[in-house]
Structures are given as C-alpha cells and as structure tokens.
Amino acid sequence: MEPALTANLIWIAGVLVNAAIIVAALLILPKRRKPTAAMAWLLAIFLFPYFGILLFLLIGSIKLPKRRVEEQARIDAQIRERVALANLEPPHEDEPRWFQRVLQQAEALTGIPALHGNAMTLNGDYNGSILQMAQEVDRAERYVHVEFFIIGLDDTTRPFFTAMENAVKRGVKIRVLADHVATRKVKNSKEMTAELDRIGVEWSWMLPVEPFKGKYQRPDLRNHRKIVVVDGTVAFTGSQNLIDRSYDSPKNIKRGLQWQELVTRVEGPAASALNVVFLSDWAIETGQQLADEYVAVESMPARGDLLCQVVPSGPTYSTENNLRLFLSLIYGATEKVILTSPYFVPDEAMVYAITSACERGVEVQLFVSEIGDQWLVWHAQRSYYEVLLQAGVRIFLYPAPYILHSKHFSIDDDIAVIGSSNMDIRSFSLNAEVSVLVRGASFVAGMRAVEEGYRQAGRELTLEEWQRQPRSATFYDGVARLTSALN
C-alpha cells in the first residue's frame, strides 16, 4: 500500500474515532448530571479527546456498584418499617412550620425521623476529644462501633487503642470501619491494622479499591463519616479523624500544620440513630446483619431536651441528602447564618441560597482557614470569595498554622448542624457523609461560643482587601474552580 494512502487512512481513522468519542460524550454525559459538571466533562473531552475519555472512564461515573445501592435501599426500607411500628413523639406544634417541613424532607430522604430527648456537648480540644472517646470506651459493656475516614496509630491515638484492647479483654465486641484509600495513605497503616488484629478487633475497609479481588468503583468515591457508638446509647461524631493533629504527614509537620476540629458527644435516641448509620455501613461492607445491636429508640429514656435528626448522605442515595438539607435550612433562616467549612467549594444552588439570604437581610458569616492543605481545593475556594463579599457575607480567616477543619453551621439562635460534611461538591456528590440536625437554644449557644473563639483567633477578610490583590494572585483560583466541576 502506498505510504500516502496509508497516512490518509490513519488520518481518517483518527477523525472517525475522535468524532465517535465526541458523539458518545454528548449522548452519555448529560444524563443525570448537573449541567455545570456535564459541560466541564464535555470541554475536557472536546479539547483533549483521548486524555479526556480516559479520565472519564477512570473517575467519570458517580455510581457505586449495583449491589451497594440495592443493599442501602434494603436497609432504608427496614428503617422505615421500624419507624412505622414505633410510637415516636412527633415534632412539637411550637416548631416553626418551615422547620417541620425540613424534618419531614430529611425523613423522606433517609427514613430516619427527628427524635426528642437528646443531650449533646461540644469538644474542640483535639487530644481531649480522643481521650473523651477513649473514656467512654472504657465504660462499654456490650459493644463499641468505630467508623472513621482516616485511622492512624500514633501517640495521640494510642489511648483509644488501649481502651479498645481493654474492652476486648472484658468481653466487649469492638467493630471498626476505615476508609480504604484514605487510611492506606497513612505511613504506618499496616502497623495500625496489625494492631487491630492483635487486640482482637473485628474490622473492615470501606469502599475498598481492589480490582484484582473484584472490588472496584470510582477511586474518589469515599466514605468520609466519623462515628463512635458505645452500647447504642452514647455516640460521637463531627469533623475529627482518629489520627494525630498533623495527620502523621511529613509534609504537614514540615509546614507546622495543625488541625482544629469540633466533635459532639451525643446521648439519647440520636445515638441509636448514629448506630444505625454504622450498622448500615457494616452490613454493606461485610454482609453481616447486626439486628441485635440495634437499640429501639422508643424504649430509650430522655437524656436532654434537644430535638435531633441524623441525616446520612452519599452515592448510595439517589439524592444529595446533605445538600438538600443545607439549602432548606439556609432558605429558612430569618436572622443569622454562620457557616464553618474547611473546604468551601459550593455548587451554584448553594451560592444562590447564601447570597439570597444576604439580600433578604439575614446576617451571613463564613469561617475558613487562612491557608490550605490542598492546593487545588484551596484555590477553588478562594474563587468564591469576591461574589460572597459583594453580596454581604462576612468572611473570617482562621490563622496559620492551623487548618480549621470543623464542619458545622448554625441558623438563627436555635438550629444547628454538625457532622462530617464539608460544604463542597465532593461532600455533596461523591462522599458518604453524616450530619446531625439539632434544634435547641442551649446547644446553639455552645456553638456560638465556639464560633466566637474562631472570630477572636482570626481576622476578617474585607472586599477592599480582596480587590487590592493583583490578578496574578487570583489566576489559579479560576483554573481550580473549573476543575471542581468534574464530578
């Protein structure tokens, strides 16, 4: 065959393959995907067809394996059956009508109802919160359930491991779940899992990426929840992982980075609801149904006066439960919204909700870190500052070398949310998260004190200061923002 003809055939084949990729992208990408995400993927594929399609095949699908989704649906159906049979106290008539609708919405999404009779306290002391959890494990009589995005074995977490070992010796059943990808990144993860084996803990990876064992899904679909439950009556949740404050990272240690967290201790029926979230994840990962470890909330005595609703979210649900909850609460605010999120990369709906609150006279404050530990996310976050400042949002920067990793927000003076969820596209669409919605002036007063501590430690970023920056300082912000839409 003539060389010229061969070259022409190769060129034609390349054009046809390129056209096929583009047509396939146009047919596949818009389905059940936000327009911004679809456009970002289309742009990547149009500009870099072969690289773009390879990237899409690797991380383009936000669907988990069918088995996981079906198991979540089965568990949700069981929850709804139990709730229907239980004689639960409905929300009080003095709850604002809009808030009753929010509770109804959250229950419709997850099956978990709002529950009365809870007591909750906050702990922002990093090492102190781990010691508090260890002390609760020391009091365990039947079981302890532990679920974290990241678990490390170090001087900070050693008391917790010691408490688990002592509990096992007493005959207490200890079960541990850890995210496979995040925890395996810790330098001594093998030593940590060996320690779990040594002390007799039952444990499993969450969302393992082990293609040669038939376990594979999009690698960045992760379980980001943080839960500890003791005997189904006391629980802890919040932003903190079970690892040293530097995350045992040489890079963080070199920069002097320290994580600032907020954990809540929950006592009452909401602790049982958090246990349900753990039991769901345990069943999905191990296939074991632990019905005997469920504490019926209708039989639990009241421990306080807080109304709480546990709201799990993640890719096993067809809806973005946390995003819907957050939007409903912000739109319901009448006086004040105070947001704390380490990775603040909101989608368009969240930006509209926040700026709309400002427009109707609601005071909105946002607490974020002055510096970032993740270059891409930090620059994407910065790209939103100007539009928020122009709308009237007050932004406070928590000082270096701390990373403000707390994840919570408060609405007016009696509603709050605390949990594992950031206010970013990843937490809304890609990560399994858990949030606790709380109504009670006493709890919000405690959160206000925490927020005031952030305010006193940091400084306010003004619109004038932001606009004085040279264009070169914000160039990477816009680029990073474009990549955040690839989900």
C-alpha positions as CSV (number, residue, x, y, z in Angstrom):
1,M,0.0,0.0,0.0
2,E,1.3,3.4,-0.9
3,P,2.6,5.4,2.1
4,A,0.4,8.4,1.2
5,L,-2.7,6.2,1.2
6,T,-1.7,4.7,4.5
7,A,-1.3,8.1,6.0
8,N,-4.7,9.2,4.7
9,L,-6.4,6.1,6.1
10,I,-4.7,6.6,9.5
11,W,-5.8,10.3,9.5
12,I,-9.4,9.3,8.5
13,A,-9.5,6.6,11.2
14,G,-8.3,9.2,13.8
15,V,-11.0,11.7,12.7
16,L,-13.7,8.9,13.0
17,V,-12.5,7.8,16.4
18,N,-12.4,11.4,17.6
19,A,-15.9,12.0,16.2
20,A,-17.2,8.8,17.9
21,I,-15.8,9.9,21.2
22,I,-17.5,13.3,21.0
23,V,-20.8,11.8,19.9
24,A,-20.7,9.3,22.7
25,A,-19.8,12.0,25.2
26,L,-22.8,14.1,24.0
27,L,-25.1,11.1,24.5
28,I,-23.8,9.9,27.8
29,L,-22.6,12.9,29.8
30,P,-25.8,15.0,30.1
31,K,-27.8,12.1,31.7
32,R,-28.5,12.6,35.4
33,R,-25.6,15.0,35.7
34,K,-25.6,18.7,36.7
35,P,-25.2,21.0,33.6
36,T,-22.0,22.5,35.0
37,A,-20.5,19.1,35.6
38,A,-21.6,17.9,32.1
39,M,-20.2,21.0,30.5
40,A,-16.9,20.6,32.3
41,W,-16.5,17.0,31.1
42,L,-17.6,17.9,27.6
43,L,-15.0,20.7,27.5
44,A,-12.3,18.3,28.7
45,I,-13.2,15.7,26.1
46,F,-13.6,18.2,23.2
47,L,-10.2,19.8,23.9
48,F,-8.3,16.6,24.8
49,P,-10.3,13.7,23.4
50,Y,-8.1,10.8,24.2
51,F,-7.0,12.0,27.6
52,G,-10.5,13.3,28.4
53,I,-12.2,10.0,27.7
54,L,-9.5,8.1,29.7
55,L,-10.0,10.4,32.6
56,F,-13.8,10.0,32.4
57,L,-13.5,6.2,32.3
58,L,-11.4,6.4,35.4
59,I,-13.3,8.9,37.6
60,G,-16.3,9.9,35.5
61,S,-19.0,7.7,36.9
62,I,-20.5,8.7,40.3
63,K,-22.4,5.4,40.5
64,L,-21.4,2.7,43.1
65,P,-21.8,-1.0,42.2
66,K,-25.4,-2.1,42.0
67,R,-25.0,-4.4,45.0
68,R,-24.2,-1.5,47.3
69,V,-27.0,0.7,46.1
70,E,-29.5,-2.2,46.5
71,E,-28.3,-3.0,50.0
72,Q,-28.7,0.6,51.0
73,A,-32.3,0.6,49.7
74,R,-33.0,-2.6,51.6
75,I,-31.7,-1.1,54.8
76,D,-33.6,2.1,54.3
77,A,-36.8,0.0,53.8
78,Q,-36.1,-1.8,57.1
79,I,-35.6,1.6,58.9
80,R,-38.9,2.8,57.6
81,E,-40.7,-0.4,58.8
82,R,-39.3,0.0,62.3
83,V,-40.2,3.7,62.4
84,A,-43.8,2.9,61.3
85,L,-44.1,0.4,64.1
86,A,-42.6,2.6,66.8
87,N,-44.7,5.0,68.7
88,L,-42.4,8.1,68.3
89,E,-43.2,11.5,69.5
90,P,-43.9,13.9,66.6
91,P,-42.3,17.3,66.3
92,H,-43.9,19.7,68.7
93,E,-46.5,22.2,67.4
94,D,-44.4,25.1,68.5
95,E,-41.7,24.1,66.0
96,P,-41.8,26.7,63.1
97,R,-43.8,25.4,60.2
98,W,-40.9,25.7,57.8
99,F,-38.7,23.7,60.1
100,Q,-41.3,20.9,60.4
101,R,-41.2,20.7,56.7
102,V,-37.4,20.4,56.8
103,L,-37.7,17.5,59.3
104,Q,-40.2,15.9,57.0
105,Q,-38.0,16.3,54.0
106,A,-35.0,14.7,55.8
107,E,-37.0,11.7,56.9
108,A,-38.3,11.3,53.3
109,L,-34.8,11.2,52.1
110,T,-33.3,8.7,54.6
111,G,-36.1,7.1,56.6
112,I,-34.6,8.4,59.8
113,P,-37.0,10.6,61.8
114,A,-36.4,13.5,64.1
115,L,-36.0,12.3,67.7
116,H,-36.7,14.1,71.0
117,G,-34.9,13.7,74.3
118,N,-31.2,14.1,73.4
119,A,-28.2,15.7,75.2
120,M,-25.2,17.0,73.3
121,T,-22.0,18.6,74.2
122,L,-19.2,20.1,72.1
123,N,-15.5,19.5,72.3
124,G,-12.9,21.5,70.3
125,D,-9.9,20.1,72.2
126,Y,-8.2,17.8,69.6
127,N,-6.4,15.5,72.0
128,G,-9.1,15.9,74.6
129,S,-11.8,14.7,72.3
130,I,-9.9,11.4,71.6
131,L,-9.4,11.0,75.4
132,Q,-13.1,11.6,75.9
133,M,-14.0,8.9,73.4
134,A,-11.4,6.5,75.0
135,Q,-13.0,7.1,78.4
136,E,-16.4,6.2,77.0
137,V,-15.0,3.0,75.5
138,D,-13.7,2.2,79.0
139,R,-17.3,2.2,80.2
140,A,-18.6,0.0,77.4
141,E,-20.5,-3.1,78.4
142,R,-21.7,-4.7,75.2
143,Y,-20.1,-3.2,72.0
144,V,-18.2,-0.3,70.5
145,H,-18.7,0.7,66.9
146,V,-15.9,2.8,65.4
147,E,-16.0,4.4,61.9
148,F,-13.5,6.9,60.5
149,F,-12.3,8.2,57.2
150,I,-8.8,8.1,58.5
151,I,-7.3,6.0,61.3
152,G,-3.7,6.2,62.4
153,L,-1.7,4.5,65.2
154,D,0.4,7.1,67.0
155,D,1.0,8.7,70.4
156,T,-2.2,10.8,70.1
157,T,-4.5,7.8,69.3
158,R,-2.7,5.2,71.5
159,P,-5.1,5.8,74.5
160,F,-8.0,5.0,72.2
161,F,-6.4,1.7,71.0
162,T,-5.6,0.9,74.6
163,A,-9.2,1.4,75.6
164,M,-10.3,-0.9,72.8
165,E,-7.9,-3.6,73.9
166,N,-9.1,-3.4,77.5
167,A,-12.7,-3.5,76.3
168,V,-12.0,-6.7,74.3
169,K,-10.5,-8.3,77.4
170,R,-13.7,-7.5,79.2
171,G,-15.7,-9.3,76.5
172,V,-16.9,-6.2,74.7
173,K,-17.3,-6.6,71.0
174,I,-15.4,-4.0,69.0
175,R,-16.0,-3.3,65.4
176,V,-14.0,-0.9,63.3
177,L,-14.6,0.6,59.8
178,A,-11.9,2.7,58.0
179,D,-11.9,4.2,54.5
180,H,-9.6,2.1,52.4
181,V,-8.0,4.7,50.2
182,A,-7.7,7.5,52.9
183,T,-6.3,5.3,55.7
184,R,-3.9,3.3,53.4
185,K,-2.3,6.7,52.7
186,V,-1.1,7.0,56.3
187,K,2.5,6.0,56.5
188,N,2.0,3.3,59.2
189,S,-1.4,1.9,58.1
190,K,-0.1,-1.7,58.0
191,E,1.1,-1.3,61.6
192,M,-2.3,0.1,62.6
193,T,-4.3,-2.8,61.0
194,A,-1.9,-5.3,62.6
195,E,-2.6,-3.7,66.0
196,L,-6.4,-4.1,65.4
197,D,-5.8,-7.8,64.6
198,R,-3.6,-8.2,67.7
199,I,-6.1,-6.8,70.1
200,G,-8.9,-8.8,68.7
201,V,-11.0,-6.2,66.9
202,E,-13.3,-7.0,64.1
203,W,-12.6,-4.6,61.3
204,S,-13.2,-4.0,57.6
205,W,-12.2,-1.5,54.9
206,M,-14.9,0.8,53.5
207,L,-15.2,1.2,49.7
208,P,-12.1,-0.9,49.0
209,V,-10.3,-0.3,45.7
210,E,-9.0,-3.8,44.9
211,P,-9.8,-4.5,41.3
212,F,-7.9,-7.9,41.3
213,K,-10.3,-9.0,44.1
214,G,-13.4,-7.8,42.2
215,K,-13.8,-4.7,44.4
216,Y,-13.7,-1.6,42.4
217,Q,-15.6,1.7,41.9
218,R,-14.6,5.2,41.1
219,P,-11.5,5.6,43.4
220,D,-12.5,9.0,44.7
221,L,-15.9,7.9,45.9
222,R,-15.1,7.6,49.6
223,N,-16.7,7.1,53.0
224,H,-15.9,10.3,54.9
225,R,-18.0,9.6,58.0
226,K,-16.7,9.8,61.6
227,I,-18.7,7.9,64.2
228,V,-18.1,6.2,67.5
229,V,-21.0,4.5,69.3
230,V,-20.9,2.8,72.7
231,D,-23.7,0.4,73.6
232,G,-26.1,2.2,71.3
233,T,-26.8,4.9,73.9
234,V,-23.8,7.3,73.6
235,A,-22.1,8.4,70.4
236,F,-19.6,10.8,69.0
237,T,-19.5,12.5,65.6
238,G,-18.0,15.6,64.0
239,S,-15.1,16.5,61.8
240,Q,-12.2,14.8,63.5
241,N,-10.4,11.7,62.3
242,L,-8.7,9.2,64.6
243,I,-5.1,10.4,64.0
244,D,-2.5,12.8,65.3
245,R,-3.2,16.5,64.8
246,S,-0.6,16.7,62.0
247,Y,-2.2,13.6,60.3
248,D,1.2,11.9,60.7
249,S,2.3,13.6,57.4
250,P,5.9,14.7,57.0
251,K,4.7,17.4,54.7
252,N,2.3,18.8,57.3
253,I,4.9,18.5,60.0
254,K,7.4,20.4,57.9
255,R,4.9,23.2,57.4
256,G,3.9,23.1,61.0
257,L,0.2,22.4,60.2
258,Q,-2.2,21.6,63.0
259,W,-5.8,20.6,62.5
260,Q,-8.6,22.4,64.5
261,E,-11.7,20.2,64.9
262,L,-15.1,20.1,66.6
263,V,-16.6,16.9,67.9
264,T,-20.0,16.4,69.6
265,R,-20.9,13.8,72.2
266,V,-24.5,12.6,71.8
267,E,-26.6,10.8,74.4
268,G,-30.1,9.6,73.8
269,P,-32.1,8.4,70.9
270,A,-29.9,10.2,68.3
271,A,-27.0,8.0,69.5
272,S,-29.1,5.0,68.4
273,A,-29.7,6.7,65.0
274,L,-25.9,7.2,64.5
275,N,-25.5,3.5,65.4
276,V,-28.0,2.7,62.6
277,V,-25.7,4.5,60.1
278,F,-22.7,2.4,61.3
279,L,-24.8,-0.8,61.1
280,S,-25.8,0.1,57.6
281,D,-22.1,0.6,56.5
282,W,-21.1,-2.6,58.3
283,A,-23.7,-4.6,56.5
284,I,-22.8,-3.2,53.1
285,E,-19.1,-3.8,53.7
286,T,-19.2,-7.2,55.4
287,G,-22.6,-8.7,54.6
288,Q,-23.3,-9.1,58.4
289,Q,-26.7,-8.1,59.7
290,L,-26.4,-7.0,63.3
291,A,-30.0,-6.6,64.3
292,D,-29.2,-7.5,67.9
293,E,-27.0,-4.4,68.2
294,Y,-29.9,-2.0,67.5
295,V,-31.3,-0.1,70.5
296,A,-35.0,0.7,69.9
297,V,-35.3,4.5,70.2
298,E,-38.9,4.3,71.5
299,S,-37.6,2.4,74.6
300,M,-34.8,4.9,75.4
301,P,-35.3,7.4,78.2
302,A,-34.8,11.1,77.5
303,R,-31.4,12.4,78.3
304,G,-32.0,16.0,77.5
305,D,-34.3,18.4,75.7
306,L,-32.7,18.6,72.2
307,L,-34.5,17.5,69.1
308,C,-32.1,15.8,66.7
309,Q,-32.2,14.2,63.3
310,V,-29.4,12.1,61.9
311,V,-29.0,12.6,58.1
312,P,-26.7,10.2,56.2
313,S,-25.8,11.1,52.6
314,G,-23.6,9.8,49.8
315,P,-23.5,8.0,46.5
316,T,-25.6,5.1,47.8
317,Y,-28.5,7.5,47.7
318,S,-30.1,8.8,44.5
319,T,-30.4,12.3,46.1
320,E,-27.8,14.7,47.6
321,N,-29.3,14.5,51.1
322,N,-26.9,16.8,52.8
323,L,-27.1,19.5,50.1
324,R,-30.9,19.4,50.2
325,L,-30.9,19.7,54.0
326,F,-28.4,22.6,54.0
327,L,-30.3,24.5,51.3
328,S,-33.6,24.2,53.1
329,L,-32.2,25.4,56.3
330,I,-30.4,28.4,54.8
331,Y,-33.6,29.4,52.9
332,G,-35.5,29.2,56.2
333,A,-33.1,31.5,58.1
334,T,-34.6,34.8,59.3
335,E,-31.8,36.4,61.3
336,K,-28.4,34.7,61.1
337,V,-26.4,32.0,59.2
338,I,-22.9,31.1,60.4
339,L,-21.0,28.6,58.3
340,T,-17.8,26.8,59.1
341,S,-16.2,24.6,56.4
342,P,-12.6,23.8,55.7
343,Y,-13.2,23.1,52.0
344,F,-15.8,25.6,50.9
345,V,-16.4,24.9,47.2
346,P,-20.2,25.2,46.9
347,D,-22.3,24.4,43.8
348,E,-24.4,27.1,42.2
349,A,-27.5,26.3,44.3
350,M,-25.6,26.8,47.5
351,V,-24.2,30.1,46.3
352,Y,-27.7,31.3,45.4
353,A,-29.0,30.3,48.8
354,I,-26.3,32.1,50.7
355,T,-26.4,35.3,48.6
356,S,-30.2,35.3,48.7
357,A,-30.1,35.2,52.5
358,C,-27.9,38.3,52.4
359,E,-30.4,40.0,50.1
360,R,-33.3,39.4,52.4
361,G,-31.4,40.9,55.4
362,V,-30.0,37.8,57.0
363,E,-26.6,38.2,58.5
364,V,-24.2,35.6,57.0
365,Q,-20.8,34.7,58.3
366,L,-18.3,32.2,56.9
367,F,-15.3,30.8,58.8
368,V,-12.5,29.3,56.7
369,S,-8.7,28.7,57.0
370,E,-6.3,31.4,56.1
371,I,-4.1,28.8,54.4
372,G,-4.9,25.5,52.7
373,D,-3.5,22.0,53.0
374,Q,-4.8,21.0,49.5
375,W,-3.6,23.4,46.7
376,L,-6.4,22.8,44.2
377,V,-9.3,22.9,46.7
378,W,-7.9,26.0,48.5
379,H,-7.6,27.9,45.2
380,A,-11.1,26.8,44.1
381,Q,-12.4,28.0,47.5
382,R,-10.8,31.4,47.0
383,S,-12.6,31.8,43.7
384,Y,-15.9,32.3,45.5
385,Y,-14.7,35.0,48.0
386,E,-15.4,38.0,45.8
387,V,-19.0,37.2,44.9
388,L,-19.7,36.3,48.6
389,L,-18.2,39.5,49.9
390,Q,-20.0,41.6,47.3
391,A,-23.3,40.0,48.5
392,G,-22.6,41.0,52.1
393,V,-21.1,37.8,53.5
394,R,-18.6,38.4,56.3
395,I,-15.6,36.1,55.8
396,F,-13.3,35.3,58.7
397,L,-9.9,33.6,58.2
398,Y,-8.6,31.2,60.9
399,P,-4.9,31.8,61.3
400,A,-1.9,29.7,60.2
401,P,-0.5,27.2,61.0
402,Y,-4.0,25.8,61.9
403,I,-6.3,24.2,59.4
404,L,-9.8,24.9,60.6
405,H,-11.3,21.5,59.8
406,S,-14.5,21.8,61.8
407,K,-17.7,21.3,59.8
408,H,-20.8,22.9,61.2
409,F,-23.3,25.7,60.8
410,S,-26.0,27.5,62.8
411,I,-29.3,29.1,61.8
412,D,-30.7,31.9,63.9
413,D,-30.4,31.1,67.6
414,D,-31.8,27.6,67.9
415,I,-30.9,25.4,64.9
416,A,-27.5,23.9,64.1
417,V,-25.9,21.1,62.0
418,I,-22.7,19.3,62.9
419,G,-21.1,16.3,61.2
420,S,-18.5,15.1,58.7
421,S,-19.8,17.0,55.6
422,N,-17.9,19.9,54.0
423,M,-19.8,22.5,52.0
424,D,-18.2,21.4,48.8
425,I,-19.2,19.5,45.7
426,R,-17.2,16.4,46.8
427,S,-19.2,16.1,50.1
428,F,-22.5,16.7,48.3
429,S,-22.0,14.2,45.4
430,L,-19.0,11.9,46.0
431,N,-18.5,11.2,49.7
432,A,-20.6,9.2,52.2
433,E,-21.2,11.7,55.0
434,V,-23.3,12.0,58.2
435,S,-24.8,15.2,59.6
436,V,-26.8,15.8,62.8
437,L,-29.5,18.4,62.7
438,V,-30.2,19.9,66.1
439,R,-32.9,22.2,67.5
440,G,-32.2,23.7,70.9
441,A,-31.1,27.1,72.1
442,S,-28.7,25.7,74.6
443,F,-26.8,23.7,72.0
444,V,-26.6,26.6,69.6
445,A,-25.4,28.9,72.4
446,G,-22.5,26.5,72.8
447,M,-21.8,26.6,69.1
448,R,-21.9,30.4,69.2
449,A,-19.2,30.3,71.8
450,V,-17.1,28.1,69.5
451,E,-17.7,30.5,66.6
452,E,-16.7,33.5,68.7
453,G,-13.5,31.7,69.5
454,Y,-12.8,31.4,65.8
455,R,-13.6,35.0,65.3
456,Q,-11.3,36.1,68.1
457,A,-8.4,33.9,66.9
458,G,-8.7,35.0,63.2
459,R,-9.3,38.1,61.2
460,E,-11.9,39.4,58.9
461,L,-11.3,39.5,55.1
462,T,-12.9,42.6,53.6
463,L,-13.9,43.2,50.0
464,E,-11.5,46.1,49.8
465,E,-8.6,43.9,50.8
466,W,-9.6,41.2,48.4
467,Q,-9.9,43.6,45.5
468,R,-6.4,45.0,46.1
469,Q,-4.8,41.7,45.1
470,P,-3.0,41.6,41.8
471,R,-4.6,39.5,39.1
472,S,-1.6,37.1,39.3
473,A,-2.7,36.3,42.9
474,T,-6.1,35.0,41.8
475,F,-5.2,33.4,38.4
476,Y,-5.0,29.9,39.8
477,D,-8.3,30.4,41.7
478,G,-10.3,30.4,38.5
479,V,-8.5,27.5,37.0
480,A,-9.0,25.4,40.1
481,R,-12.7,26.3,40.1
482,L,-13.1,24.8,36.6
483,T,-11.7,21.5,37.7
484,S,-14.0,21.3,40.7
485,A,-17.0,20.8,38.4
486,L,-15.6,17.5,37.1
487,N,-17.8,15.2,39.2
